[in-house]
Amino acid sequence: MKIAYCIPALYTPSGMERVLTLKANYFAEKLNHDITIILSDSGERPPYYELSPKIKLVYLNIDFDRMYSMPMYKRIPYYMRMQRLFKKKLTDALLLLKPDITISLLRREINFLNSIQDGSRKMGEIHFDRENYRSLRGEKARNPIEVLMAKFWMAKLIKELKKLERFIVLTKEDQKKWTELSNTTVIYNPLPFKPEVVSDCSAKQVILVGRYTHQKGIDMMIQTWKFVAEKHPDWTLKVYGAGDRTSYQKLVDEAGIGGSVCLEGPTPDIEAKYLESSIFVLSSRHEGFGMVLIEAMACGLPVVSFTCPCGPRDIVTEGKDGFLVDLGDVKALAEKICVLIEDEALRKEMGVNARMNIDRFDLDKIAQQWENVFSYKK
């Protein structure tokens, strides 16, 4: 089949781009589909993750980013002009490609994709949870205008999603929230690697992987670690991620735990960092799925995670391969980490279970689920 994906860019090292690259490479190399990725915003910047040479890239060169430096009165008309240009260029590209299936990753094209009469079956896939998509939720409280805009955007989105042949969500937990839709299917993200060697869970090290943003809850992890460090000063917490660490380092220093906390930048070999650790912690306020959970589990690590929306409830089996803790309960998070620190046998048993329980995220299995969606005819 000829399949076209629509995404703003592939040059950033983010989860959505990584997952699309994994799937597209598999579909092109293993299943022999004709894959084209249409990029709206990236200029001519090359993909961050390596793409199969069989995959074609189409650059539309729409400069949406320019509007973010403009005052609001200029930003809105500029956005409308760019959106019209985007629709024209994407329409021309799809009419030329004539794909069998066009898949939106629910960026700006979802607002008009269904209206393009190119003959392709239209599908969508979302890499966020509903509560945190188009909600304008962030570190600051939303004002009344933002609330109205969020409601308007969501209503418009639902209208477009109903027109899609299939709408793919990442978790069963999130699927339940799309109550207006009858065309949803759950397909998990695939596991990017499964090393032959696993951690023996003997090192006195806990690991957290995530960007230094409000979403990832590293501030809450620092509060958590203050409790852990008091009981187990010989254990270390290592955090790996992109972004500005300055404010988080200040929190570490103020908590007096600098001797046992290492805030690191991103690493090209995160697999090795999992393998040198014994426990993985996810402290996020929200996730679309939580790729880092299945990565850590593939390396044989038990996990302790907040029950944030969405992902942990679908991935972690409570008491078998990890512990789930109410979102924001830093004391409970610390207590469960301490349980694993103090019980080496349990820690290793959960690590073994974690390794076994991630088989359902194997790329072959996930690709077959997508193949079933592609092959289904109404």
C-alpha positions as CSV (number, residue, x, y, z in Angstrom):
1,M,0.0,0.0,0.0
2,K,1.0,3.6,-0.5
3,I,0.8,5.4,2.8
4,A,1.4,9.1,3.5
5,Y,2.1,10.5,7.0
6,C,1.6,14.2,7.9
7,I,3.8,15.6,10.7
8,P,5.4,19.1,11.2
9,A,9.0,17.9,11.4
10,L,11.4,15.0,12.1
11,Y,14.5,16.9,13.1
12,T,13.8,17.0,16.8
13,P,14.7,14.0,19.2
14,S,11.2,13.7,20.6
15,G,8.9,10.7,21.2
16,M,6.4,11.2,18.4
17,E,9.2,11.6,15.8
18,R,11.0,8.5,17.2
19,V,7.9,6.3,17.1
20,L,6.9,7.4,13.6
21,T,10.5,6.6,12.4
22,L,10.4,3.2,14.0
23,K,7.0,2.3,12.4
24,A,7.7,3.8,9.0
25,N,11.1,2.0,8.7
26,Y,9.4,-1.3,9.6
27,F,6.5,-0.7,7.2
28,A,8.9,0.1,4.4
29,E,11.5,-2.5,5.0
30,K,9.5,-5.5,6.4
31,L,6.1,-5.0,4.9
32,N,7.1,-3.4,1.7
33,H,4.7,-0.5,1.9
34,D,5.4,2.7,-0.1
35,I,5.9,5.2,2.7
36,T,6.0,9.0,2.2
37,I,6.3,11.5,5.1
38,I,5.0,15.0,4.4
39,L,6.8,17.6,6.6
40,S,5.1,21.0,7.0
41,D,7.4,23.0,9.2
42,S,10.9,21.7,9.0
43,G,12.5,23.6,6.1
44,E,15.1,21.3,4.7
45,R,16.5,20.1,8.0
46,P,17.2,16.3,8.0
47,P,15.5,13.8,10.3
48,Y,17.1,13.3,13.7
49,Y,16.5,9.5,13.7
50,E,17.7,7.5,10.8
51,L,15.1,6.7,8.1
52,S,15.1,3.9,5.7
53,P,16.3,5.0,2.2
54,K,13.0,3.5,0.9
55,I,11.0,6.3,2.6
56,K,10.4,9.5,0.7
57,L,10.2,12.9,2.3
58,V,8.2,15.8,1.0
59,Y,9.0,19.3,2.4
60,L,6.2,21.8,2.3
61,N,8.2,24.6,4.0
62,I,5.4,26.4,5.8
63,D,6.9,28.8,8.3
64,F,4.5,28.6,11.2
65,D,7.2,29.2,13.7
66,R,7.6,32.8,12.6
67,M,4.3,33.8,14.2
68,Y,5.5,33.1,17.8
69,S,7.7,36.2,17.6
70,M,4.7,38.4,16.6
71,P,2.2,40.2,18.8
72,M,-1.2,38.6,19.0
73,Y,-2.9,41.1,16.6
74,K,-0.4,40.0,13.9
75,R,-0.1,36.4,14.9
76,I,-3.7,35.4,14.2
77,P,-3.9,36.8,10.6
78,Y,-0.5,35.3,9.9
79,Y,-1.6,31.9,11.1
80,M,-4.7,32.0,8.9
81,R,-2.6,32.8,5.9
82,M,-0.1,30.0,6.6
83,Q,-3.0,27.6,7.2
84,R,-4.5,28.4,3.8
85,L,-1.0,28.0,2.2
86,F,-0.6,24.7,4.1
87,K,-3.9,23.3,2.9
88,K,-3.1,24.2,-0.7
89,K,0.4,22.7,-0.6
90,L,-0.8,19.5,1.2
91,T,-3.7,19.1,-1.3
92,D,-1.3,19.4,-4.2
93,A,1.1,16.9,-2.6
94,L,-1.6,14.3,-2.0
95,L,-3.2,14.7,-5.4
96,L,0.3,14.1,-6.9
97,L,1.1,11.1,-4.6
98,K,-2.3,9.5,-4.7
99,P,-1.8,7.5,-1.5
100,D,-4.1,4.7,-0.5
101,I,-4.0,5.9,3.1
102,T,-3.2,9.3,4.6
103,I,-2.4,9.5,8.3
104,S,-2.5,12.7,10.4
105,L,-0.5,12.9,13.6
106,L,-3.1,15.4,14.7
107,R,-1.2,18.6,14.1
108,R,-2.5,21.5,12.1
109,E,-3.6,19.4,9.1
110,I,-6.3,17.6,11.0
111,N,-8.4,20.8,10.7
112,F,-8.9,20.3,6.9
113,L,-7.5,16.9,6.0
114,N,-10.9,15.3,5.6
115,S,-11.9,17.9,3.0
116,I,-9.0,16.9,0.6
117,Q,-10.5,14.8,-2.2
118,D,-7.4,12.8,-3.2
119,G,-9.2,9.4,-2.9
120,S,-7.1,8.2,0.2
121,R,-8.6,6.7,3.3
122,K,-8.0,9.2,6.1
123,M,-6.8,8.1,9.6
124,G,-5.4,9.8,12.6
125,E,-3.1,8.9,15.5
126,I,-2.6,10.9,18.7
127,H,0.6,10.9,20.8
128,F,-0.9,12.8,23.7
129,D,-3.7,12.0,26.1
130,R,-7.0,13.8,25.6
131,E,-6.8,15.9,28.8
132,N,-3.6,17.5,27.7
133,Y,-4.2,17.9,24.0
134,R,-5.5,21.4,22.8
135,S,-6.1,22.2,26.4
136,L,-3.6,25.0,26.7
137,R,-2.7,23.5,30.0
138,G,0.8,24.4,31.3
139,E,2.6,25.7,34.3
140,K,0.3,28.7,34.5
141,A,-3.4,28.7,35.3
142,R,-5.6,29.1,32.3
143,N,-7.6,32.3,32.0
144,P,-11.2,32.5,30.8
145,I,-10.2,33.3,27.2
146,E,-7.9,30.2,27.1
147,V,-10.7,28.1,28.5
148,L,-13.1,29.2,25.7
149,M,-10.4,28.7,23.1
150,A,-9.7,25.1,24.4
151,K,-13.4,24.3,24.3
152,F,-13.7,25.6,20.7
153,W,-10.6,23.7,19.6
154,M,-11.8,20.5,21.1
155,A,-15.3,20.7,19.6
156,K,-13.7,21.4,16.2
157,L,-11.3,18.5,16.7
158,I,-14.1,16.0,17.6
159,K,-16.0,17.1,14.5
160,E,-13.0,16.2,12.3
161,L,-12.2,13.0,14.2
162,K,-15.7,11.6,13.6
163,K,-15.0,11.8,9.8
164,L,-11.8,9.7,10.0
165,E,-12.0,6.0,9.1
166,R,-10.0,5.1,12.2
167,F,-8.6,7.1,15.1
168,I,-5.7,5.4,16.9
169,V,-5.1,6.2,20.5
170,L,-2.2,5.0,22.7
171,T,-3.9,3.5,25.7
172,K,-7.1,1.9,26.9
173,E,-7.2,4.5,29.6
174,D,-7.3,7.3,27.1
175,Q,-9.7,5.6,24.7
176,K,-12.4,5.7,27.5
177,K,-12.2,9.5,27.4
178,W,-13.2,9.9,23.8
179,T,-16.8,9.2,24.5
180,E,-18.1,11.0,21.4
181,L,-16.3,8.7,19.1
182,S,-17.1,5.2,17.8
183,N,-14.0,4.9,15.5
184,T,-11.2,4.5,18.0
185,T,-8.6,1.7,18.1
186,V,-5.9,1.2,20.8
187,I,-2.4,0.5,19.5
188,Y,0.5,0.8,21.9
189,N,3.8,2.4,20.9
190,P,6.4,-0.2,19.9
191,L,9.5,-1.0,22.0
192,P,12.5,0.6,20.3
193,F,15.1,-1.9,21.7
194,K,15.3,-5.1,23.7
195,P,18.9,-5.7,24.8
196,E,20.4,-9.2,25.1
197,V,21.9,-8.2,28.5
198,V,19.7,-6.9,31.3
199,S,20.4,-5.1,34.6
200,D,21.1,-7.4,37.6
201,C,19.4,-4.7,39.8
202,S,22.4,-4.7,42.2
203,A,23.7,-1.2,41.6
204,K,22.6,1.4,44.2
205,Q,21.2,3.7,41.5
206,V,17.7,4.9,40.6
207,I,17.1,6.4,37.2
208,L,14.6,8.9,35.8
209,V,14.5,9.9,32.1
210,G,12.6,12.9,30.9
211,R,12.9,16.5,29.7
212,Y,13.5,19.2,32.2
213,T,9.9,20.5,32.0
214,H,6.9,20.9,34.3
215,Q,5.2,17.9,32.6
216,K,7.9,15.5,33.7
217,G,7.5,16.3,37.4
218,I,11.2,16.4,38.2
219,D,10.4,18.9,40.9
220,M,8.3,16.3,42.5
221,M,11.0,13.7,42.1
222,I,13.4,15.9,43.9
223,Q,10.9,16.2,46.8
224,T,10.6,12.4,46.7
225,W,14.3,11.8,46.8
226,K,14.7,14.0,49.9
227,F,12.7,11.3,51.8
228,V,14.6,8.5,50.1
229,A,18.1,10.0,50.8
230,E,17.3,10.3,54.5
231,K,16.9,6.5,54.8
232,H,19.4,5.4,52.1
233,P,22.1,8.0,51.7
234,D,24.3,5.4,49.9
235,W,21.9,5.3,46.9
236,T,22.1,7.8,44.0
237,L,19.4,9.3,41.7
238,K,20.4,10.0,38.1
239,V,18.2,12.1,35.8
240,Y,18.8,12.2,32.0
241,G,17.1,14.7,29.7
242,A,17.2,17.7,27.5
243,G,16.4,21.2,28.7
244,D,17.5,23.8,31.2
245,R,18.5,22.2,34.5
246,T,19.2,25.4,36.4
247,S,16.0,25.7,38.4
248,Y,16.0,22.0,39.2
249,Q,19.6,22.1,40.4
250,K,18.6,24.9,42.7
251,L,15.8,22.7,44.2
252,V,18.4,19.9,44.7
253,D,20.8,22.3,46.5
254,E,18.0,23.8,48.6
255,A,16.9,20.3,49.6
256,G,20.5,19.5,50.6
257,I,20.7,16.3,48.5
258,G,23.3,17.4,46.0
259,G,25.6,14.6,47.1
260,S,23.2,11.9,45.9
261,V,21.5,13.5,42.9
262,C,23.0,13.9,39.4
263,L,21.1,16.0,36.9
264,E,22.5,15.0,33.5
265,G,21.8,16.1,30.0
266,P,20.5,13.9,27.2
267,T,22.6,10.8,26.4
268,P,23.0,9.1,23.0
269,D,23.2,5.7,24.8
270,I,20.2,5.7,27.2
271,E,20.2,1.9,27.0
272,A,23.5,1.7,28.9
273,K,22.2,4.1,31.6
274,Y,19.2,1.8,32.2
275,L,21.5,-1.2,32.5
276,E,23.7,0.4,35.1
277,S,20.7,1.2,37.3
278,S,18.4,-0.9,39.5
279,I,15.1,1.0,39.7
280,F,13.2,3.3,37.2
281,V,11.0,6.1,38.4
282,L,8.4,8.0,36.4
283,S,7.2,11.2,38.1
284,S,5.3,12.8,35.2
285,R,2.2,14.9,35.6
286,H,0.9,13.5,32.3
287,E,2.1,11.4,29.4
288,G,0.7,10.3,26.1
289,F,2.1,6.8,26.7
290,G,5.4,6.7,28.5
291,M,8.0,5.1,26.2
292,V,10.6,5.4,29.0
293,L,8.6,2.9,31.0
294,I,8.8,0.1,28.5
295,E,12.4,0.9,27.7
296,A,13.4,0.6,31.3
297,M,11.4,-2.6,31.7
298,A,13.1,-4.1,28.6
299,C,16.4,-3.6,30.4
300,G,15.1,-5.5,33.4
301,L,14.2,-2.7,35.8
302,P,11.2,-2.6,38.1
303,V,9.4,0.7,38.0
304,V,7.7,3.0,40.5
305,S,5.4,5.5,38.8
306,F,2.7,8.0,39.4
307,T,-0.7,7.0,38.0
308,C,-0.6,10.0,35.7
309,P,-2.8,10.2,32.6
310,C,-2.1,8.2,30.5
311,G,0.2,5.2,30.1
312,P,1.3,3.8,33.5
313,R,-2.0,2.0,34.2
314,D,-1.8,0.3,30.8
315,I,1.9,-0.7,31.1
316,V,2.7,-1.5,34.8
317,T,1.2,-4.5,36.5
318,E,0.9,-3.4,40.2
319,G,2.9,-5.5,42.5
320,K,4.3,-7.7,39.7
321,D,6.7,-5.5,37.7
322,G,6.4,-2.3,39.6
323,F,4.4,0.0,41.9
324,L,1.8,2.6,41.0
325,V,1.3,5.6,43.2
326,D,-1.4,8.3,43.2
327,L,-0.3,11.3,41.2
328,G,1.5,13.9,43.3
329,D,1.9,11.7,46.4
330,V,5.6,12.2,46.8
331,K,5.8,10.4,50.2
332,A,4.1,7.3,48.8
333,L,6.4,7.4,45.8
334,A,9.4,7.5,48.2
335,E,8.0,4.7,50.3
336,K,7.7,2.4,47.3
337,I,11.2,3.3,46.1
338,C,12.4,2.4,49.6
339,V,10.5,-1.0,49.5
340,L,12.5,-1.9,46.4
341,I,15.8,-0.6,47.8
342,E,15.4,-2.6,51.0
343,D,14.2,-5.8,49.4
344,E,16.8,-6.9,46.9
345,A,15.0,-10.2,46.2
346,L,11.8,-8.4,45.4
347,R,13.6,-5.9,43.3
348,K,15.2,-8.6,41.1
349,E,12.0,-10.6,40.8
350,M,10.1,-7.5,39.6
351,G,12.9,-6.8,37.2
352,V,12.6,-10.3,35.7
353,N,8.8,-9.9,35.5
354,A,9.2,-6.4,33.8
355,R,11.4,-7.9,31.1
356,M,8.8,-10.6,30.4
357,N,5.8,-8.4,30.5
358,I,7.0,-6.0,27.8
359,D,6.7,-8.6,25.1
360,R,3.3,-7.2,24.1
361,F,5.1,-4.1,22.9
362,D,7.3,-5.9,20.5
363,L,7.6,-4.1,17.2
364,D,6.5,-7.1,15.2
365,K,3.3,-7.4,17.2
366,I,2.5,-3.7,17.1
367,A,3.2,-3.6,13.3
368,Q,0.7,-6.4,12.8
369,Q,-2.0,-4.5,14.6
370,W,-1.3,-1.5,12.3
371,E,-1.4,-3.9,9.3
372,N,-4.8,-5.1,10.4
373,V,-6.0,-1.5,10.5
374,F,-4.5,-0.8,7.0
375,S,-6.0,-4.0,5.5
376,Y,-9.5,-3.6,7.0
377,K,-12.2,-2.7,4.5
378,K,-15.6,-1.4,5.5
